[in-house]
């Protein structure tokens, strides 16, 4: 007889539910299932969590762990692994206590309590005692429920019992999945920013431009759902989990890649991935001279389309793919100008404008450069970067019309002209141009937003709301989402839906990270004054004035009157009552 060995340990007891019944129904099938369970799940998981199987029965196990958290994590892991098993289900109990090892057997309080907990467990459950519960960290504790006191057979004291169920965890996972954006009925894709592998920070615009051009080309396909650039570029520089990207953006496919530029040569790699599984569908590497960059982009666009939807790789392909300008310098400058455009500041505006002018000097047929230039001038007025409103809008109208003349099938040109028209007070023209933009490219989130804003300013609030919702869905992570939400709030406000209006206004303020843009804050303050909530309005105005001491009624009025036409009459007096100075 061996000398007894005593120790304190975390003990896991597990047994197969309905073992006798299963053996009676089909002994061979049950034994095969158990052998598979032991070999492929139970023993590998126990080993992973540093457990020691101290006793094996035909229908169960006693496992010793030095760590309580390892015992609990191990039990959860194999219960989840069996959640969908056709035959085998387990019950599990865990307790910390003294155990005695003697003659290849194990005894003691730890084993007895763990075994009694296992007997109380439902299939798929892990039951733990209060001593185990008290030893876990907060994150693990939150996964257990109940904590009821139980009298256990042959155990002197009552034990508090805490429960975890694989079924509950599966439901939580399902709920989390359902909260993620649902997939579009159309084939959906997100193009992530391409990684700049050149080691040259000045070439960021080049790698960004590659991804942006692919997004633009894919968006030409009416049967694709393409996530907007402003949402996908929020992942720039981050460690990417493709499955998470797919859930967050509600897309089936993700395209990622890299750009390495050395002298006059460039290497572009790209891979198309099925988001839900992480499976690679297509991958390619291109080594080219820079003088054939646009042919390369066409190749990539065609390959992606052929991979995602093979039947689309026919006659419609050539019609859908938009050729870029033929001169690399023009394209290069255009991407640089766009990078500065997206900074949305006075300095960036002044830097970007001459770049757009250089682009069209090099390639007068390049319509997108006219469009972006016109939009830049619109923004200069809206954000107060330039106060000669009539001059800026007049110039913007001229440049915008030129862009449409250069390419009236480009949604961007109609969008940009429509923005300037709307700001200049031509709402009929603005709505017309934005409708054309949406028709030409249903995936262009800014066109949907621009149409929604123009409709709202014209008093068509319900249609405006529906259109802005499209914009929000097309670009769920857009860095300009706060602008979409501001006009969503305005239209709810105009329809008397004050709760929805306030929620949209507050979300717009929370998402506005552009220090130069104050319209969402002003909008919320005006709303609060109209609701009679003067104290809240003054507190928000105080915060805004602290960040913008130059802000005044006169400064706001120096912009185009149409910037503020979404407000009800008397907005100036209301803002003064909230604490904004006249001068």
LOLO-929119 format. One line per 4 residues: number of its first residue (from 1); their letters; for each residue x, y, z of C-alpha. Coordinates in nm, 3 decimals, decimal comma, padded with zeros to 5 digits, m for minus. Layout:
N
NUM) a) X/Y/Z ~ ...
This chain:
583
1) xxxx) 00,000/00,000/00,000 ~ 00,139/00,340/m00,102 ~ 00,180/00,633/00,138 ~ m00,109/00,881/00,104
5) xxxx) m00,020/01,217/m00,053 ~ m00,222/01,524/00,045 ~ m00,239/01,857/m00,142 ~ m00,465/02,155/m00,207
9) xxxx) m00,584/02,164/m00,568 ~ m00,856/02,282/m00,803 ~ m01,052/01,970/m00,898 ~ m01,266/01,936/m01,210
13) xxxx) m01,518/01,652/m01,225 ~ m01,687/01,576/m01,558 ~ m01,918/01,301/m01,675 ~ m02,112/01,209/m01,988
17) xxxx) m02,484/01,285/m01,974 ~ m02,702/00,973/m02,018 ~ m02,407/00,739/m02,060 ~ m02,601/00,421/m01,975
21) xxxx) m02,882/00,514/m02,213 ~ m02,638/00,590/m02,494 ~ m02,460/00,257/m02,446 ~ m02,793/00,075/m02,451
25) xxxx) m02,904/00,245/m02,771 ~ m02,581/00,202/m02,970 ~ m02,274/00,083/m02,784 ~ m02,034/00,093/m03,079
29) xxxx) m02,138/00,444/m03,181 ~ m02,111/00,572/m02,823 ~ m01,765/00,424/m02,768 ~ m01,641/00,566/m03,099
33) xxxx) m01,774/00,909/m03,003 ~ m01,604/00,890/m02,662 ~ m01,271/00,784/m02,813 ~ m01,291/01,076/m03,056
37) xxxx) m01,385/01,312/m02,772 ~ m01,088/01,205/m02,560 ~ m00,839/01,216/m02,848 ~ m00,948/01,532/m03,031
41) xxxx) m01,097/01,754/m02,761 ~ m01,079/01,656/m02,395 ~ m00,716/01,547/m02,357 ~ m00,565/01,820/m02,583
45) xxxx) m00,759/02,089/m02,399 ~ m00,662/01,951/m02,056 ~ m00,298/01,948/m02,166 ~ m00,325/02,305/m02,299
49) xxxx) m00,446/02,426/m01,959 ~ m00,184/02,228/m01,767 ~ m00,429/01,983/m01,610 ~ m00,354/01,635/m01,481
53) xxxx) m00,611/01,359/m01,531 ~ m00,595/01,174/m01,197 ~ m00,888/00,937/m01,248 ~ m01,065/00,800/m01,553
57) xxxx) m01,402/00,628/m01,541 ~ m01,596/00,486/m01,833 ~ m01,816/00,793/m01,844 ~ m01,608/01,061/m01,677
61) xxxx) m01,285/01,212/m01,547 ~ m01,134/01,375/m01,240 ~ m00,875/01,635/m01,336 ~ m00,638/01,823/m01,104
65) xxxx) m00,519/02,180/m01,173 ~ m00,270/02,398/m00,988 ~ m00,453/02,709/m01,114 ~ m00,824/02,779/m01,053
69) xxxx) m00,854/02,993/m01,367 ~ m00,698/02,714/m01,576 ~ m00,956/02,467/m01,444 ~ m01,245/02,702/m01,526
73) xxxx) m01,111/02,800/m01,869 ~ m01,050/02,435/m01,955 ~ m01,407/02,337/m01,862 ~ m01,555/02,621/m02,066
77) xxxx) m01,339/02,534/m02,365 ~ m01,445/02,172/m02,394 ~ m01,809/02,253/m02,317 ~ m01,813/02,500/m02,607
81) xxxx) m01,641/02,239/m02,822 ~ m01,927/01,999/m02,752 ~ m02,209/02,253/m02,786 ~ m02,320/02,116/m03,124
85) xxxx) m02,213/01,752/m03,079 ~ m02,476/01,505/m03,199 ~ m02,423/01,250/m02,918 ~ m02,198/01,355/m02,631
89) xxxx) m02,285/01,621/m02,372 ~ m02,096/01,674/m02,046 ~ m02,177/01,799/m01,698 ~ m01,893/01,964/m01,506
93) xxxx) m01,824/02,071/m01,147 ~ m01,519/02,252/m01,003 ~ m01,409/02,302/m00,641 ~ m01,091/02,395/m00,453
97) xxxx) m01,008/02,168/m00,162 ~ m00,774/01,914/m00,009 ~ m00,730/01,591/m00,203 ~ m00,563/01,265/m00,104
101) xxxx) m00,381/01,042/m00,352 ~ m00,351/00,677/m00,249 ~ m00,325/00,348/m00,440 ~ m00,382/00,513/m00,781
105) xxxx) m00,706/00,668/m00,656 ~ m00,803/01,015/m00,535 ~ m01,023/01,114/m00,240 ~ m01,101/01,414/m00,024
109) xxxx) m01,323/01,722/00,002 ~ m01,206/01,866/m00,329 ~ m01,318/01,556/m00,517 ~ m01,642/01,512/m00,321
113) xxxx) m01,770/01,868/m00,369 ~ m01,666/01,879/m00,737 ~ m01,852/01,549/m00,796 ~ m02,167/01,676/m00,622
117) xxxx) m02,159/01,997/m00,829 ~ m02,122/01,793/m01,146 ~ m02,433/01,591/m01,049 ~ m02,634/01,918/m01,015
121) xxxx) m02,518/02,051/m01,352 ~ m02,735/02,053/m01,662 ~ m02,586/01,931/m01,994 ~ m02,331/02,185/m02,118
125) xxxx) m02,302/02,357/m01,778 ~ m02,001/02,431/m01,559 ~ m02,088/02,463/m01,187 ~ m01,835/02,612/m00,946
129) xxxx) m01,832/02,649/m00,569 ~ m01,806/02,977/m00,379 ~ m01,437/02,912/m00,307 ~ m01,368/02,885/m00,681
133) xxxx) m01,584/03,191/m00,754 ~ m01,394/03,398/m00,496 ~ m01,063/03,305/m00,659 ~ m01,151/03,427/m01,009
137) xxxx) m01,083/03,769/m01,160 ~ m01,368/04,011/m01,236 ~ m01,390/03,923/m01,603 ~ m01,431/03,551/m01,529
141) xxxx) m01,674/03,614/m01,242 ~ m01,911/03,807/m01,470 ~ m01,961/03,494/m01,681 ~ m02,129/03,306/m01,392
145) xxxx) m02,481/03,352/m01,257 ~ m02,704/03,253/m00,965 ~ m02,485/03,200/m00,654 ~ m02,761/03,007/m00,474
149) xxxx) m02,684/02,819/m00,154 ~ m02,718/02,440/m00,195 ~ m02,711/02,147/00,048 ~ m02,494/01,884/m00,116
153) xxxx) m02,520/01,515/m00,035 ~ m02,269/01,406/00,235 ~ m02,120/01,760/00,250 ~ m02,144/01,914/00,598
157) xxxx) m02,186/02,279/00,504 ~ m02,409/02,445/00,242 ~ m02,220/02,552/m00,072 ~ m02,292/02,855/m00,288
161) xxxx) m02,322/02,733/m00,645 ~ m02,248/02,946/m00,952 ~ m02,344/02,844/m01,306 ~ m02,209/02,895/m01,657
165) xxxx) m02,374/02,744/m01,966 ~ m02,233/02,685/m02,313 ~ m02,586/02,745/m02,444 ~ m02,594/03,092/m02,286
169) xxxx) m02,254/03,175/m02,430 ~ m02,363/03,061/m02,777 ~ m02,669/03,287/m02,747 ~ m02,448/03,579/m02,646
173) xxxx) m02,223/03,516/m02,945 ~ m02,530/03,500/m03,168 ~ m02,662/03,827/m03,024 ~ m02,327/03,995/m03,082
177) xxxx) m02,327/03,870/m03,441 ~ m02,681/03,999/m03,495 ~ m02,575/04,342/m03,365 ~ m02,308/04,359/m03,633
181) xxxx) m02,405/04,513/m03,964 ~ m02,602/04,271/m04,175 ~ m02,466/04,176/m04,515 ~ m02,607/04,358/m04,815
185) xxxx) m02,814/04,161/m05,065 ~ m02,547/04,256/m05,319 ~ m02,189/04,123/m05,324 ~ m02,019/04,350/m05,069
189) xxxx) m01,653/04,448/m05,041 ~ m01,432/04,674/m04,831 ~ m01,096/04,788/m04,971 ~ m00,856/04,854/m04,684
193) xxxx) m00,582/05,118/m04,716 ~ m00,278/04,968/m04,887 ~ 00,031/04,958/m04,665 ~ 00,318/05,182/m04,767
197) xxxx) 00,623/04,952/m04,763 ~ 00,862/05,206/m04,915 ~ 00,986/05,347/m04,585 ~ 00,918/05,694/m04,722
201) xxxx) 00,641/05,885/m04,535 ~ 00,600/06,118/m04,833 ~ 00,470/05,826/m05,037 ~ 00,170/05,768/m04,811
205) xxxx) m00,050/05,952/m05,059 ~ 00,062/05,712/m05,331 ~ m00,040/05,396/m05,145 ~ m00,363/05,566/m05,029
209) xxxx) m00,437/05,659/m05,388 ~ m00,404/05,299/m05,507 ~ m00,674/05,187/m05,263 ~ m00,894/05,487/m05,339
213) xxxx) m00,882/05,424/m05,713 ~ m00,983/05,061/m05,661 ~ m01,275/05,173/m05,445 ~ m01,380/05,420/m05,714
217) xxxx) m01,362/05,159/m05,990 ~ m01,552/04,896/m05,792 ~ m01,819/05,150/m05,705 ~ m01,898/05,183/m06,074
221) xxxx) m02,057/04,841/m06,059 ~ m02,419/04,892/m05,960 ~ m02,451/04,539/m05,832 ~ m02,159/04,575/m05,589
225) xxxx) m02,194/04,714/m05,238 ~ m01,865/04,895/m05,176 ~ m01,783/05,045/m04,836 ~ m01,676/05,408/m04,859
229) xxxx) m01,314/05,515/m04,826 ~ m01,374/05,717/m04,508 ~ m01,486/05,402/m04,325 ~ m01,217/05,164/m04,449
233) xxxx) m00,939/05,417/m04,390 ~ m01,017/05,424/m04,017 ~ m00,826/05,093/m04,010 ~ m00,511/05,258/m04,149
237) xxxx) m00,203/05,169/m03,947 ~ m00,394/04,927/m03,721 ~ m00,344/04,555/m03,670 ~ m00,617/04,406/m03,888
241) xxxx) m00,851/04,121/m03,794 ~ m01,027/04,047/m04,123 ~ m01,320/03,873/m03,955 ~ m01,378/04,173/m03,729
245) xxxx) m01,357/04,411/m04,027 ~ m01,619/04,202/m04,205 ~ m01,853/04,219/m03,905 ~ m01,803/04,591/m03,841
249) xxxx) m01,851/04,697/m04,201 ~ m02,110/04,436/m04,295 ~ m01,917/04,304/m04,594 ~ m01,855/03,958/m04,735
253) xxxx) m01,514/04,031/m04,889 ~ m01,212/04,239/m04,788 ~ m00,931/04,351/m05,017 ~ m00,598/04,438/m04,859
257) xxxx) m00,256/04,499/m05,005 ~ 00,073/04,684/m05,000 ~ 00,277/04,914/m05,220 ~ 00,657/04,919/m05,240
261) xxxx) 00,806/05,195/m05,451 ~ 01,176/05,210/m05,542 ~ 01,292/05,460/m05,799 ~ 01,093/05,416/m06,119
265) xxxx) 00,964/05,070/m06,025 ~ 00,672/04,970/m05,812 ~ 00,553/04,643/m05,659 ~ 00,189/04,610/m05,559
269) xxxx) 00,052/04,308/m05,379 ~ m00,317/04,250/m05,321 ~ m00,528/03,973/m05,174 ~ m00,902/03,921/m05,167
273) xxxx) m01,030/03,751/m04,851 ~ m01,363/03,608/m04,749 ~ m01,426/03,796/m04,426 ~ m01,635/03,537/m04,240
277) xxxx) m01,381/03,256/m04,279 ~ m01,052/03,435/m04,344 ~ m01,005/03,223/m04,657 ~ m00,794/03,374/m04,934
281) xxxx) m00,988/03,382/m05,258 ~ m00,734/03,555/m05,480 ~ m00,386/03,704/m05,445 ~ m00,143/03,861/m05,688
285) xxxx) 00,183/04,052/m05,703 ~ 00,256/04,308/m05,971 ~ 00,607/04,437/m06,056 ~ 00,585/04,723/m06,300
289) xxxx) 00,746/05,044/m06,422 ~ 00,560/05,349/m06,300 ~ 00,467/05,447/m06,653 ~ 00,210/05,166/m06,677
293) xxxx) 00,048/05,217/m06,335 ~ m00,300/05,270/m06,479 ~ m00,290/04,952/m06,688 ~ m00,191/04,778/m06,367
297) xxxx) m00,492/04,923/m06,185 ~ m00,719/04,800/m06,464 ~ m00,570/04,451/m06,430 ~ m00,634/04,450/m06,056
301) xxxx) m00,989/04,577/m06,091 ~ m01,072/04,313/m06,350 ~ m00,913/04,036/m06,141 ~ m01,107/04,137/m05,829
305) xxxx) m01,436/04,145/m06,015 ~ m01,367/03,809/m06,173 ~ m01,291/03,660/m05,831 ~ m01,591/03,802/m05,646
309) xxxx) m01,854/03,761/m05,912 ~ m01,721/03,562/m06,214 ~ m02,026/03,612/m06,429 ~ m01,970/03,988/m06,412
313) xxxx) m01,636/03,962/m06,591 ~ m01,798/03,999/m06,933 ~ m01,912/04,282/m07,153 ~ m02,020/04,507/m06,861
317) xxxx) m01,665/04,518/m06,724 ~ m01,518/04,755/m06,980 ~ m01,814/04,991/m06,950 ~ m01,792/04,998/m06,570
321) xxxx) m01,420/05,049/m06,521 ~ m01,325/05,418/m06,528 ~ m00,992/05,498/m06,682 ~ m00,764/05,727/m06,480
325) xxxx) m00,578/06,016/m06,647 ~ m00,295/05,911/m06,874 ~ m00,016/06,110/m06,711 ~ 00,135/05,985/m06,388
329) xxxx) 00,232/06,333/m06,274 ~ m00,128/06,449/m06,291 ~ m00,250/06,147/m06,095 ~ 00,031/06,191/m05,844
333) xxxx) m00,059/06,555/m05,784 ~ m00,428/06,472/m05,760 ~ m00,364/06,222/m05,480 ~ m00,151/06,474/m05,294
337) xxxx) m00,424/06,740/m05,328 ~ m00,685/06,495/m05,198 ~ m00,471/06,415/m04,897 ~ m00,458/06,785/m04,804
341) xxxx) m00,828/06,825/m04,883 ~ m00,909/06,566/m04,617 ~ m00,725/06,764/m04,347 ~ m01,000/07,032/m04,361
345) xxxx) m00,812/07,336/m04,240 ~ m00,731/07,680/m04,383 ~ m00,367/07,584/m04,438 ~ m00,457/07,256/m04,606
349) xxxx) m00,713/07,432/m04,829 ~ m00,455/07,686/m04,942 ~ m00,208/07,403/m05,013 ~ m00,452/07,182/m05,203
353) xxxx) m00,602/07,443/m05,439 ~ m00,290/07,508/m05,652 ~ m00,234/07,131/m05,676 ~ m00,577/07,083/m05,835
357) xxxx) m00,496/07,367/m06,074 ~ m00,169/07,195/m06,170 ~ m00,352/06,867/m06,232 ~ m00,590/07,018/m06,487
361) xxxx) m00,306/07,213/m06,646 ~ m00,132/06,882/m06,708 ~ m00,450/06,696/m06,806 ~ m00,742/06,928/m06,892
365) xxxx) m00,976/06,630/m06,939 ~ m00,936/06,502/m06,583 ~ m01,289/06,566/m06,449 ~ m01,234/06,449/m06,087
369) xxxx) m00,981/06,728/m06,030 ~ m01,240/06,992/m06,124 ~ m01,493/06,825/m05,897 ~ m01,263/06,812/m05,596
373) xxxx) m01,154/07,172/m05,654 ~ m01,517/07,287/m05,658 ~ m01,591/07,089/m05,342 ~ m01,282/07,242/m05,179
377) xxxx) m01,418/07,591/m05,242 ~ m01,758/07,488/m05,105 ~ m01,589/07,368/m04,785 ~ m01,382/07,686/m04,758
381) xxxx) m01,710/07,877/m04,727 ~ m01,895/07,629/m04,505 ~ m01,613/07,596/m04,253 ~ m01,531/07,968/m04,257
385) xxxx) m01,180/07,929/m04,397 ~ m01,257/08,205/m04,648 ~ m01,509/08,484/m04,594 ~ m01,540/08,620/m04,951
389) xxxx) m01,842/08,395/m04,993 ~ m01,975/08,515/m05,326 ~ m01,633/08,500/m05,489 ~ m01,563/08,147/m05,364
393) xxxx) m01,906/08,011/m05,457 ~ m01,899/08,182/m05,797 ~ m01,561/08,027/m05,872 ~ m01,683/07,692/m05,739
397) xxxx) m01,987/07,697/m05,971 ~ m01,769/07,769/m06,272 ~ m01,520/07,493/m06,191 ~ m01,797/07,248/m06,100
401) xxxx) m01,978/07,303/m06,430 ~ m01,650/07,250/m06,616 ~ m01,607/06,916/m06,439 ~ m01,954/06,801/m06,550
405) xxxx) m01,880/06,908/m06,907 ~ m01,556/06,708/m06,900 ~ m01,734/06,393/m06,779 ~ m02,108/06,394/m06,721
409) xxxx) m02,102/06,020/m06,637 ~ m01,886/06,073/m06,329 ~ m02,097/06,085/m06,012 ~ m01,831/06,292/m05,834
413) xxxx) m01,866/06,583/m06,079 ~ m02,243/06,602/m06,030 ~ m02,204/06,569/m05,654 ~ m01,952/06,854/m05,631
417) xxxx) m02,156/07,086/m05,855 ~ m02,467/07,000/m05,655 ~ m02,292/07,087/m05,329 ~ m02,193/07,431/m05,454
421) xxxx) m02,539/07,493/m05,605 ~ m02,707/07,400/m05,277 ~ m02,478/07,631/m05,080 ~ m02,539/07,913/m05,329
425) xxxx) m02,917/07,881/m05,274 ~ m03,007/07,700/m05,597 ~ m03,186/07,410/m05,428 ~ m03,359/07,292/m05,746
429) xxxx) m03,025/07,268/m05,923 ~ m02,860/07,111/m05,620 ~ m03,123/06,837/m05,593 ~ m03,104/06,769/m05,968
433) xxxx) m02,726/06,725/m05,963 ~ m02,728/06,508/m05,652 ~ m02,996/06,283/m05,800 ~ m02,779/06,237/m06,107
437) xxxx) m02,482/06,152/m05,886 ~ m02,682/05,888/m05,698 ~ m02,809/05,740/m06,023 ~ m02,458/05,717/m06,167
441) xxxx) m02,313/05,558/m05,855 ~ m02,556/05,421/m05,597 ~ m02,262/05,331/m05,369 ~ m02,135/05,689/m05,339
445) xxxx) m02,219/05,777/m04,978 ~ m02,146/06,147/m05,021 ~ m02,394/06,172/m05,308 ~ m02,664/06,022/m05,086
449) xxxx) m02,570/06,265/m04,809 ~ m02,560/06,561/m05,051 ~ m02,903/06,470/m05,187 ~ m03,038/06,434/m04,834
453) xxxx) m02,905/06,776/m04,734 ~ m03,045/06,947/m05,045 ~ m03,386/06,779/m04,999 ~ m03,395/06,881/m04,634
457) xxxx) m03,312/07,242/m04,712 ~ m03,594/07,238/m04,969 ~ m03,841/07,108/m04,709 ~ m03,868/06,747/m04,828
461) xxxx) m03,780/06,613/m04,484 ~ m03,907/06,256/m04,501 ~ m03,731/06,181/m04,830 ~ m03,423/06,355/m04,694
465) xxxx) m03,422/06,125/m04,390 ~ m03,450/05,814/m04,607 ~ m03,162/05,931/m04,826 ~ m02,934/06,019/m04,534
469) xxxx) m02,998/05,674/m04,387 ~ m02,862/05,530/m04,713 ~ m02,548/05,741/m04,671 ~ m02,503/05,623/m04,313
473) xxxx) m02,537/05,259/m04,422 ~ m02,298/05,293/m04,716 ~ m02,023/05,432/m04,493 ~ m02,078/05,310/m04,135
477) xxxx) m01,732/05,421/m04,013 ~ m01,711/05,747/m04,207 ~ m01,495/06,014/m04,046 ~ m01,756/06,267/m04,165
481) xxxx) m02,045/06,067/m04,021 ~ m02,114/06,358/m03,786 ~ m02,217/06,572/m04,084 ~ m02,462/06,304/m04,201
485) xxxx) m02,604/06,288/m03,848 ~ m02,638/06,664/m03,817 ~ m02,876/06,673/m04,112 ~ m03,049/06,359/m03,997
489) xxxx) m03,123/06,547/m03,676 ~ m03,238/06,856/m03,865 ~ m03,495/06,657/m04,062 ~ m03,625/06,477/m03,753
493) xxxx) m03,643/06,820/m03,588 ~ m03,843/06,967/m03,876 ~ m04,086/06,674/m03,856 ~ m04,140/06,731/m03,485
497) xxxx) m03,954/06,413/m03,386 ~ m03,761/06,581/m03,106 ~ m03,626/06,271/m02,935 ~ m03,473/06,133/m03,254
501) xxxx) m03,348/06,480/m03,344 ~ m03,166/06,528/m03,014 ~ m03,011/06,180/m03,032 ~ m02,875/06,251/m03,381
505) xxxx) m02,749/06,598/m03,281 ~ m02,568/06,463/m02,975 ~ m02,410/06,177/m03,169 ~ m02,293/06,426/m03,431
509) xxxx) m02,123/06,637/m03,164 ~ m01,963/06,328/m03,007 ~ m01,823/06,210/m03,342 ~ m01,693/06,549/m03,457
513) xxxx) m01,315/06,538/m03,415 ~ m01,245/06,826/m03,655 ~ m01,154/07,124/m03,436 ~ m01,225/07,363/m03,724
517) xxxx) m01,590/07,248/m03,762 ~ m01,842/07,389/m03,511 ~ m02,174/07,349/m03,692 ~ m02,283/07,031/m03,506
521) xxxx) m02,223/07,204/m03,171 ~ m02,408/07,519/m03,279 ~ m02,696/07,309/m03,407 ~ m02,737/07,126/m03,075
525) xxxx) m02,718/07,450/m02,875 ~ m02,987/07,611/m03,092 ~ m03,205/07,302/m03,050 ~ m03,174/07,315/m02,670
529) xxxx) m03,267/07,685/m02,657 ~ m03,577/07,615/m02,867 ~ m03,670/07,338/m02,623 ~ m03,642/07,582/m02,330
533) xxxx) m03,331/07,411/m02,189 ~ m03,135/07,732/m02,148 ~ m02,899/07,610/m01,877 ~ m02,780/07,311/m02,083
537) xxxx) m02,738/07,534/m02,387 ~ m02,527/07,790/m02,196 ~ m02,304/07,515/m02,054 ~ m02,236/07,377/m02,404
541) xxxx) m02,177/07,727/m02,541 ~ m01,928/07,795/m02,264 ~ m01,732/07,485/m02,360 ~ m01,745/07,579/m02,729
545) xxxx) m01,634/07,937/m02,665 ~ m01,342/07,809/m02,461 ~ m01,219/07,610/m02,761 ~ m01,310/07,884/m03,012
549) xxxx) m01,266/08,231/m02,853 ~ m01,295/08,391/m03,198 ~ m01,650/08,259/m03,243 ~ m01,929/08,519/m03,264
553) xxxx) m02,260/08,591/m03,439 ~ m02,076/08,823/m03,676 ~ m01,825/08,549/m03,760 ~ m02,107/08,306/m03,835
557) xxxx) m02,296/08,560/m04,045 ~ m01,982/08,625/m04,251 ~ m02,033/08,285/m04,410 ~ m02,296/08,222/m04,673
561) xxxx) m02,647/08,273/m04,535 ~ m02,732/07,929/m04,673 ~ m02,494/07,762/m04,427 ~ m02,748/07,848/m04,159
565) xxxx) m03,067/07,811/m04,359 ~ m03,133/07,476/m04,192 ~ m03,197/07,670/m03,871 ~ m03,534/07,820/m03,792
569) xxxx) m03,574/08,197/m03,801 ~ m03,415/08,379/m03,509 ~ m03,113/08,151/m03,465 ~ m02,884/08,447/m03,400
573) xxxx) m03,091/08,575/m03,106 ~ m03,111/08,228/m02,959 ~ m02,735/08,178/m02,976 ~ m02,682/08,518/m02,811
577) xxxx) m02,916/08,410/m02,530 ~ m02,696/08,101/m02,488 ~ m02,389/08,319/m02,444 ~ m02,241/08,367/m02,792
581) xxx) m02,119/08,728/m02,835 ~ m02,251/08,945/m03,117 ~ m01,901/09,051/m03,226
